[in-house]
Amino acid sequence: MKPHKLNRRDFLRRSAKGTLGFGIGLSRLSRDNEVFQNYPSIKEYRKLGRTGFLVSDIGSGIPYSEAVLKAVIDSGVNFIETSESYDNGRNEILIGKTIKNLNREKLFIATKLNISLGITMSQDEIYTRAEESRKRLGSGYIDLYMMHQAQSILKVSDRNFHRACDRLRKEGKIRFVGLSCHGSFWWQEQGGSLEDILIAAIEDGRYDVLFFPYNFLDPGMGERILARCKAANIGTMIMKSNPVGILESYESVLKRGDELGFLEQKDYETKKIQMEKAGNFFRKYGMTGTEDLKRGAYRFILSNDNVSTICCRFRNFSDIDMYVGLSGSRLNEKENLLLAEFRESLGFLNCRIGCNKCEKSCPVHLPVSTIMRYYYYSQALSEQETASSLYRNIGNNESGICRKCQGHCEKACPHNVAIRFLLADAHRQLSKIT
């Protein structure tokens, strides 16, 4: 059965009659500048699993300013995602200020508890931290309270987390419970792959919504999880949706073969051919940028009816045109062919975040997937300072040694990713920012 969907016109008409009780239905915000008048509007709302809430297919992840968030909400976005750890709680405060005079019941807000690696928090501490988040948001309740970055199957069934959530629910402080996962932190707390953790969360039965990576580059795992969530009536939030952005930083690499020089001679020709294929891809499509690819990447996800919402980062007003403009759209045949050739020609430059299949082969036990995730933040999301700080804080981050390695990770990679190159470049990029 397909998810229940409404277009914006029908949705607003039915909301006005009071027949839904959920969704956006907000009055247009007052604007001081006419430039705000022509933003696109959300065209599709999807049911968020058993919550019953109809959320915009394009959601807001980590708002960056009150003014932009107000315009985003005014465009019809009614799903907002944040965390207690984003800007040390100040991101929750930003959201609270923005929604202060809006109809709270028309918005769905998710925030997350940052679970420490290997450390069990008490039920009282989790309860207190949820209360602190709720107060920062300036709301009587949190729609969705999530375990942030569950890194092992063991964390999924954390007794204190669930007991605290039960108490919060009974008191009306939270409405639903969720979990986010980027993959296993295997070098500190082994406990299954990304897919293993998410399946455990589905089978646990207590999670209403799951938040995880899914994109066209390696969609198999994501599609399996999405199908399982649909069968269990669990809502889905999608992150790491656009692996295209990271390629923009490689324009100079494609033109400069000397960057490949650190590889062993026997691998050099293979990498050189891969680079030439990448260059041919851009030449074939006459690309000077990657905007068509980016839009195709999002439409690929929107084409899957099992997706509830994509969490997009609205940094500025231009992003409203980009992301909200995609609402209600689907992948067309031309874009489908483009993405397929992208996988073939440039897939070797993108690590599949959460895959983890190469890590056990690393002789120095580098947390490859985690380093690549921070590299993604830096290159694809332009979060250089945050990525650098995270990189410095992980226990084993000396990926600069990869330049002299024989490539055990590459031999183990099922996707033929040039992982040594990426790790070495990650170290160069993330260690130089102070």
C-alpha positions as CSV (number, residue, x, y, z in Angstrom):
1,M,0.0,0.0,0.0
2,K,1.4,3.4,-1.0
3,P,1.9,6.1,1.6
4,H,-0.9,8.6,2.0
5,K,0.0,11.8,0.1
6,L,-1.7,15.1,-0.4
7,N,-0.8,17.9,-2.6
8,R,-0.4,21.3,-1.0
9,R,-3.7,22.7,-2.3
10,D,-5.8,19.8,-1.0
11,F,-3.9,19.7,2.2
12,L,-4.5,23.3,3.1
13,R,-8.2,23.1,2.1
14,R,-8.8,20.1,4.3
15,S,-6.8,21.6,7.2
16,A,-9.0,24.7,7.1
17,K,-12.0,22.5,7.7
18,G,-10.3,20.9,10.7
19,T,-10.4,17.4,9.3
20,L,-6.7,16.6,9.6
21,G,-5.2,18.1,12.7
22,F,-1.7,17.6,11.4
23,G,0.5,19.2,8.8
24,I,1.5,22.8,8.0
25,G,-1.6,24.9,7.5
26,L,0.4,28.0,8.6
27,S,-0.5,31.5,7.6
28,R,2.0,33.3,5.4
29,L,4.7,35.0,7.4
30,S,5.0,38.8,7.1
31,R,8.0,39.8,5.0
32,D,10.0,42.9,4.9
33,N,11.6,42.2,1.5
34,E,9.9,41.5,-1.7
35,V,12.6,39.0,-2.7
36,F,10.9,36.5,-0.4
37,Q,7.7,36.6,-2.4
38,N,8.5,34.0,-5.1
39,Y,9.8,30.9,-3.2
40,P,8.4,27.6,-4.3
41,S,6.0,25.7,-2.0
42,I,5.9,22.2,-0.7
43,K,3.8,20.1,-3.0
44,E,3.7,16.8,-1.2
45,Y,3.1,15.5,2.4
46,R,3.8,11.9,3.4
47,K,2.7,9.9,6.4
48,L,5.4,9.5,9.0
49,G,4.8,5.9,9.9
50,R,2.7,5.1,12.9
51,T,3.0,8.7,14.2
52,G,0.1,9.5,11.7
53,F,1.6,13.0,11.1
54,L,1.7,14.2,7.5
55,V,5.2,15.6,7.0
56,S,6.6,17.6,4.1
57,D,8.6,15.4,1.8
58,I,11.4,18.0,2.1
59,G,12.3,18.6,5.8
60,S,14.6,21.0,7.5
61,G,17.8,19.6,9.0
62,I,19.9,21.7,11.4
63,P,18.6,25.3,10.8
64,Y,21.2,27.9,10.4
65,S,19.3,31.2,11.0
66,E,15.9,32.3,12.3
67,A,15.2,34.3,9.1
68,V,15.9,31.4,6.8
69,L,14.0,28.9,9.0
70,K,11.0,31.3,9.0
71,A,11.0,31.4,5.2
72,V,11.4,27.6,5.1
73,I,8.4,27.1,7.3
74,D,6.5,29.6,5.3
75,S,7.2,27.6,2.1
76,G,5.3,24.7,3.7
77,V,8.1,22.7,5.4
78,N,6.7,21.4,8.6
79,F,9.4,18.9,9.7
80,I,12.4,20.3,11.6
81,E,15.3,18.1,12.9
82,T,18.0,19.1,15.4
83,S,20.0,17.8,18.4
84,E,21.1,18.8,21.8
85,S,24.7,18.6,20.5
86,Y,24.3,21.0,17.6
87,D,26.1,24.2,18.6
88,N,25.9,23.1,22.2
89,G,22.1,23.4,22.4
90,R,22.0,26.8,20.7
91,N,20.4,25.3,17.6
92,E,17.4,24.2,19.7
93,I,17.2,27.7,21.1
94,L,17.2,29.1,17.5
95,I,14.3,26.9,16.6
96,G,12.4,27.8,19.8
97,K,12.7,31.5,19.0
98,T,11.6,31.0,15.4
99,I,8.5,29.0,16.2
100,K,7.5,31.1,19.2
101,N,4.5,32.8,17.6
102,L,3.6,30.0,15.2
103,N,0.9,27.3,15.6
104,R,3.0,24.6,17.3
105,E,0.6,21.8,16.5
106,K,1.2,22.3,12.8
107,L,4.9,21.5,13.1
108,F,6.8,18.3,13.8
109,I,10.1,18.8,15.7
110,A,12.7,16.1,16.2
111,T,15.7,16.4,18.5
112,K,18.3,13.9,19.6
113,L,20.1,12.7,22.7
114,N,23.8,12.3,22.1
115,I,24.7,8.9,23.5
116,S,28.3,8.6,24.6
117,L,30.4,5.7,23.3
118,G,30.5,2.8,25.7
119,I,29.0,4.8,28.5
120,T,25.6,4.0,30.0
121,M,23.7,7.1,31.2
122,S,21.2,6.8,34.0
123,Q,17.5,7.0,33.4
124,D,17.4,10.3,35.4
125,E,20.1,11.9,33.3
126,I,18.4,11.0,30.1
127,Y,15.1,12.4,31.5
128,T,16.8,15.6,32.5
129,R,18.5,16.1,29.2
130,A,15.2,15.6,27.4
131,E,13.7,18.3,29.6
132,E,16.5,20.6,28.9
133,S,16.0,20.1,25.1
134,R,12.3,20.7,25.5
135,K,12.8,24.0,27.4
136,R,15.4,25.2,24.8
137,L,12.8,24.5,22.1
138,G,10.3,26.6,24.1
139,S,7.7,23.9,23.7
140,G,5.4,22.0,26.0
141,Y,6.5,18.8,24.2
142,I,8.9,17.3,21.8
143,D,7.3,15.4,18.8
144,L,10.2,13.0,18.3
145,Y,12.9,12.3,20.8
146,M,15.8,10.2,19.3
147,M,18.8,8.3,20.3
148,H,21.6,10.0,18.3
149,Q,24.2,7.9,16.5
150,A,23.4,4.5,17.9
151,Q,26.7,2.7,17.1
152,S,25.9,-0.8,18.1
153,I,23.1,-3.3,18.4
154,L,23.5,-3.2,22.2
155,K,22.6,0.5,22.2
156,V,19.3,-0.1,20.4
157,S,17.9,-1.8,23.5
158,D,19.4,0.5,26.1
159,R,17.2,0.0,29.1
160,N,17.6,3.4,30.6
161,F,16.9,5.2,27.4
162,H,13.6,3.4,26.9
163,R,12.6,3.7,30.6
164,A,13.3,7.5,30.4
165,C,11.3,7.8,27.2
166,D,8.4,5.8,28.7
167,R,8.3,8.3,31.6
168,L,8.6,11.3,29.3
169,R,5.7,10.0,27.2
170,K,3.4,9.4,30.2
171,E,4.0,13.0,31.3
172,G,3.3,14.3,27.8
173,K,6.9,15.7,27.4
174,I,7.6,13.6,24.2
175,R,5.2,12.0,21.8
176,F,7.3,9.5,19.8
177,V,10.7,7.8,20.0
178,G,13.3,7.4,17.2
179,L,16.9,6.4,16.5
180,S,19.6,7.7,14.1
181,C,22.5,5.7,12.9
182,H,25.6,6.4,10.7
183,G,27.1,3.0,11.2
184,S,29.2,1.1,13.7
185,F,32.0,2.7,15.7
186,W,33.6,-0.8,15.5
187,W,37.1,0.3,16.8
188,Q,35.6,1.3,20.1
189,E,32.4,-0.6,20.5
190,Q,31.8,-3.5,18.0
191,G,28.3,-4.4,17.4
192,G,27.2,-5.0,13.9
193,S,27.0,-3.1,10.6
194,L,24.7,-0.1,9.8
195,E,22.1,-2.5,8.4
196,D,22.4,-4.8,11.4
197,I,21.8,-1.9,13.8
198,L,18.8,-0.6,11.9
199,I,17.2,-4.0,11.6
200,A,17.7,-4.5,15.3
201,A,15.9,-1.2,15.9
202,I,13.0,-2.3,13.7
203,E,12.7,-5.7,15.4
204,D,12.9,-4.0,18.8
205,G,9.5,-2.6,18.1
206,R,9.8,0.5,20.3
207,Y,11.0,3.0,17.7
208,D,8.5,5.0,15.7
209,V,11.0,6.7,13.3
210,L,14.4,5.8,12.0
211,F,17.0,8.3,10.6
212,F,19.7,6.9,8.3
213,P,21.8,7.4,5.1
214,Y,20.3,6.5,1.7
215,N,21.3,7.6,-1.8
216,F,21.6,6.5,-5.4
217,L,25.3,5.5,-5.2
218,D,24.7,2.3,-3.2
219,P,20.9,2.1,-2.7
220,G,20.6,-1.6,-1.8
221,M,20.9,-1.4,2.0
222,G,18.7,1.7,2.2
223,E,16.0,0.1,0.1
224,R,15.9,-3.0,2.2
225,I,15.6,-0.9,5.4
226,L,13.0,1.3,3.9
227,A,10.9,-1.7,2.9
228,R,11.2,-3.2,6.4
229,C,10.2,0.1,8.0
230,K,7.2,0.3,5.7
231,A,6.1,-3.2,6.8
232,A,6.5,-2.2,10.4
233,N,4.8,1.2,10.0
234,I,7.9,3.0,11.0
235,G,8.6,6.5,9.7
236,T,11.8,7.3,7.8
237,M,14.1,10.3,7.8
238,I,16.9,10.3,5.2
239,M,20.4,11.8,5.5
240,K,23.6,11.7,3.4
241,S,21.2,12.0,0.5
242,N,23.6,13.7,-1.9
243,P,27.0,12.1,-2.6
244,V,27.5,14.3,-5.6
245,G,28.7,17.4,-3.7
246,I,31.9,15.8,-2.7
247,L,33.0,15.5,-6.3
248,E,33.2,19.3,-6.7
249,S,36.4,19.3,-4.7
250,Y,38.0,16.9,-7.2
251,E,37.9,19.2,-10.3
252,S,41.6,20.0,-9.8
253,V,42.4,16.3,-9.2
254,L,40.9,15.3,-12.5
255,K,43.2,17.7,-14.3
256,R,46.3,16.9,-12.2
257,G,47.7,13.4,-12.5
258,D,50.6,14.0,-10.1
259,E,48.1,13.6,-7.2
260,L,48.1,9.9,-8.0
261,G,51.9,9.7,-7.7
262,F,51.9,8.4,-4.1
263,L,50.2,5.1,-5.2
264,E,52.2,2.1,-5.9
265,Q,53.2,1.8,-9.5
266,K,51.1,-1.3,-10.0
267,D,48.0,0.6,-9.0
268,Y,48.9,3.8,-10.8
269,E,47.6,2.8,-14.2
270,T,44.3,1.6,-12.7
271,K,43.7,4.9,-10.9
272,K,44.8,6.9,-13.9
273,I,42.2,5.2,-16.1
274,Q,39.5,5.8,-13.4
275,M,40.4,9.5,-13.4
276,E,40.3,9.7,-17.1
277,K,36.8,8.0,-17.1
278,A,35.7,10.7,-14.6
279,G,36.9,13.4,-16.8
280,N,35.2,11.9,-19.8
281,F,31.9,11.8,-17.9
282,F,32.0,15.6,-17.4
283,R,33.0,16.2,-20.9
284,K,30.3,14.0,-22.3
285,Y,27.6,15.9,-20.6
286,G,29.2,19.3,-21.1
287,M,29.2,19.8,-17.3
288,T,30.8,22.8,-15.7
289,G,29.0,22.1,-12.4
290,T,27.0,19.3,-10.8
291,E,23.6,20.9,-10.3
292,D,21.8,18.4,-12.6
293,L,23.4,15.6,-10.7
294,K,22.4,17.0,-7.3
295,R,18.8,17.4,-8.3
296,G,18.7,13.9,-9.7
297,A,20.2,12.6,-6.4
298,Y,17.3,14.1,-4.4
299,R,14.6,13.0,-7.0
300,F,16.0,9.5,-6.8
301,I,15.1,9.5,-3.1
302,L,11.7,11.2,-3.6
303,S,10.9,8.5,-6.1
304,N,10.8,5.9,-3.3
305,D,7.4,6.0,-1.7
306,N,8.8,4.4,1.4
307,V,10.7,7.5,2.3
308,S,8.8,9.9,4.6
309,T,11.1,13.0,4.4
310,I,14.6,14.1,3.4
311,C,16.4,16.3,5.9
312,C,18.0,19.1,3.9
313,R,20.2,21.8,5.3
314,F,18.9,25.3,4.5
315,R,21.9,27.6,4.9
316,N,20.5,30.5,2.9
317,F,17.4,31.7,1.0
318,S,18.8,30.2,-2.3
319,D,18.6,26.7,-0.7
320,I,14.8,27.2,-0.5
321,D,14.6,27.4,-4.3
322,M,16.9,24.3,-4.6
323,Y,15.3,22.0,-2.1
324,V,11.6,23.0,-1.8
325,G,11.6,23.3,-5.6
326,L,12.2,19.5,-5.7
327,S,9.1,18.7,-3.6
328,G,6.7,16.3,-5.2
329,S,9.1,15.5,-8.1
330,R,10.3,12.2,-9.3
331,L,13.4,10.9,-11.1
332,N,13.0,11.2,-14.9
333,E,14.6,8.8,-17.4
334,K,17.4,11.3,-18.4
335,E,18.4,11.8,-14.8
336,N,18.2,8.1,-14.1
337,L,20.7,7.4,-17.0
338,L,22.9,10.3,-15.7
339,L,23.1,8.8,-12.2
340,A,23.8,5.3,-13.5
341,E,26.8,6.6,-15.5
342,F,27.9,8.6,-12.5
343,R,28.1,5.4,-10.5
344,E,30.1,3.8,-13.2
345,S,32.5,6.7,-13.9
346,L,32.9,8.4,-10.5
347,G,31.7,5.9,-7.9
348,F,35.3,5.1,-7.1
349,L,35.7,8.5,-5.5
350,N,32.8,8.1,-3.0
351,C,33.0,5.9,0.1
352,R,29.7,4.3,1.0
353,I,29.2,5.7,4.5
354,G,28.3,3.0,7.0
355,C,29.6,0.2,4.8
356,N,32.4,-0.7,7.2
357,K,33.5,-3.7,5.1
358,C,37.1,-2.5,4.7
359,E,37.9,-1.5,8.3
360,K,38.8,-4.9,9.7
361,S,41.5,-5.2,7.0
362,C,43.3,-2.0,8.2
363,P,46.6,-3.0,9.9
364,V,46.5,0.2,12.1
365,H,42.7,-0.1,12.8
366,L,41.6,3.3,11.3
367,P,37.9,4.1,11.7
368,V,37.6,4.4,7.9
369,S,33.8,4.9,7.7
370,T,33.8,7.6,10.4
371,I,36.7,9.5,8.8
372,M,34.9,9.4,5.5
373,R,31.8,10.7,7.2
374,Y,33.7,13.7,8.5
375,Y,35.3,14.2,5.1
376,Y,31.7,14.2,3.7
377,Y,30.8,17.0,6.1
378,S,33.8,19.0,5.0
379,Q,33.6,18.5,1.3
380,A,29.9,18.0,0.5
381,L,28.3,20.1,3.3
382,S,31.1,22.7,3.6
383,E,31.3,22.2,7.4
384,Q,35.1,22.3,7.4
385,E,35.6,23.5,11.0
386,T,33.1,21.1,12.5
387,A,34.6,18.2,10.5
388,S,38.1,19.1,11.6
389,S,37.1,19.2,15.2
390,L,35.4,15.8,15.0
391,Y,38.4,14.4,13.2
392,R,40.8,15.5,15.9
393,N,38.6,14.1,18.6
394,I,38.4,10.5,17.4
395,G,40.9,8.1,19.0
396,N,42.8,7.1,15.9
397,N,42.8,9.7,13.1
398,E,46.3,9.5,11.6
399,S,45.1,8.7,8.1
400,G,48.1,10.5,6.7
401,I,49.9,7.2,6.9
402,C,47.7,5.9,4.2
403,R,50.0,7.4,1.6
404,K,52.6,4.7,2.4
405,C,50.2,1.8,2.9
406,Q,49.9,-1.1,0.5
407,G,46.1,-0.6,0.3
408,H,44.6,-3.4,2.4
409,C,41.3,-1.4,2.6
410,E,41.1,-1.0,-1.2
411,K,41.5,-4.7,-1.7
412,A,38.7,-5.4,0.7
413,C,36.3,-2.7,-0.7
414,P,33.4,-4.3,-2.6
415,H,32.9,-1.0,-4.5
416,N,36.5,-0.5,-5.8
417,V,36.7,2.9,-4.0
418,A,40.0,4.7,-4.1
419,I,39.9,4.7,-0.3
420,R,43.6,5.3,0.3
421,F,43.5,8.4,-1.8
422,L,40.4,9.6,0.0
423,L,41.8,8.9,3.5
424,A,45.0,10.7,2.7
425,D,43.1,13.7,1.3
426,A,40.8,13.7,4.4
427,H,43.9,13.9,6.6
428,R,45.3,16.7,4.5
429,Q,42.0,18.7,4.6
430,L,40.9,18.0,8.1
431,S,44.2,18.3,10.0
432,K,45.1,21.7,8.5
433,I,42.1,23.5,9.9
434,T,42.8,25.0,13.3
